[in-house]
Amino acid sequence: GAERCDRTWAPAMFARLGAWWARDLRPYFVEAGIFGIRWLQLVGMLHCVQEYGIDFSTTVGASMVPVFNASGDVLLFERMTQRLKGWSRGEVVVATSP
């Protein structure tokens, strides 16, 4: 006759695995998830500040030589005023190549 496989060890093994998960592994996964969420929030906030608030760039090229050096000047510019009131004569416009 065929011998029956004794499976009485399975519930005890799964109970030990569950306890190990809850005691040792789960806190690390929770902490990693919280860190990931905070990181995404920071990246999103920095993107919004750069896209809609302030940004900086360096000058490259001689198109604005009377006002800026051909290279090496650092420009800090804000984007909110243009969105609220538009352009005025005499303002410097920063254009990026697509």
C-alpha positions as MATLAB code, in Angstrom:
seq = 'GAERCDRTWAPAMFARLGAWWARDLRPYFVEAGIFGIRWLQLVGMLHCVQEYGIDFSTTVGASMVPVFNASGDVLLFERMTQRLKGWSRGEVVVATSP';
ca = [
       0.000    0.000    0.000;
       0.930    3.643   -0.452;
       2.240    5.487    2.547;
       0.344    8.580    3.608;
       2.281   11.795    3.812;
       2.141   13.291    7.276;
       1.337   17.025    6.954;
       1.012   17.937   10.594;
       4.117   20.107   10.335;
       2.552   22.565    7.852;
       0.331   24.572   10.248;
       3.194   24.987   12.703;
       5.549   26.110    9.939;
       3.073   28.694    8.619;
       2.449   29.948   12.160;
       6.199   30.446   12.676;
       6.526   32.187    9.291;
       3.628   34.490   10.145;
       5.143   35.372   13.513;
       8.534   36.005   11.868;
       6.889   38.277    9.284;
       4.960   40.259   11.908;
       7.873   40.515   14.344;
      10.916   40.997   12.109;
      10.078   41.866    8.497;
       6.882   43.914    8.567;
       8.390   46.917   10.417;
      11.100   47.227    7.747;
       8.547   47.168    4.947;
       6.401   49.755    6.728;
       9.425   52.001    7.252;
      10.494   51.619    3.610;
       6.966   52.477    2.466;
       6.845   55.613    4.622;
      10.276   56.664    3.343;
       9.141   56.123   -0.259;
       6.025   58.223    0.246;
       8.013   61.055    1.864;
      10.558   60.938   -0.978;
       7.815   61.209   -3.596;
       6.268   64.140   -1.733;
       9.616   65.945   -1.647;
      10.302   65.337   -5.339;
       6.796   66.526   -6.247;
       7.164   69.665   -4.171;
      10.578   70.459   -5.680;
       9.180   69.976   -9.182;
       6.317   72.391   -8.486;
       8.670   74.993   -6.995;
      10.973   74.772  -10.009;
       8.167   74.709  -12.597;
       5.936   77.437  -11.124;
       8.065   79.310   -8.583;
      11.784   79.962   -8.869;
      14.634   78.418  -10.814;
      18.210   79.215  -11.742;
      20.323   78.867  -14.849;
      23.727   79.821  -16.168;
      24.399   81.952  -19.206;
      25.637   80.256  -22.370;
      26.281   82.267  -25.515;
      26.860   85.873  -26.386;
      23.311   86.956  -27.195;
      23.017   89.043  -24.003;
      26.659   90.239  -23.738;
      25.936   93.851  -22.814;
      23.846   92.720  -19.845;
      25.322   89.300  -18.970;
      28.702   87.687  -19.552;
      28.895   85.185  -22.409;
      29.242   82.308  -19.956;
      29.413   81.770  -16.243;
      26.798   84.176  -14.902;
      24.191   82.514  -12.712;
      20.639   83.774  -13.162;
      17.926   83.335  -10.566;
      14.489   83.853  -12.008;
      10.956   83.574  -10.740;
       7.996   82.496  -12.826;
       4.985   83.678  -10.838;
       4.962   87.371  -11.820;
       4.742   86.569  -15.524;
       1.772   84.273  -14.881;
      -0.047   86.949  -12.870;
       0.625   90.181  -14.801;
       2.283   89.203  -18.092;
       5.347   90.663  -19.788;
       6.602   94.239  -19.632;
       9.053   96.092  -21.871;
      12.662   95.753  -20.737;
      12.310   92.403  -18.945;
      14.675   89.548  -19.624;
      12.936   86.499  -21.065;
      14.453   83.062  -20.563;
      13.700   80.684  -23.429;
      14.625   77.016  -23.564;
      15.167   75.028  -26.712;
      12.744   72.134  -27.167;
];
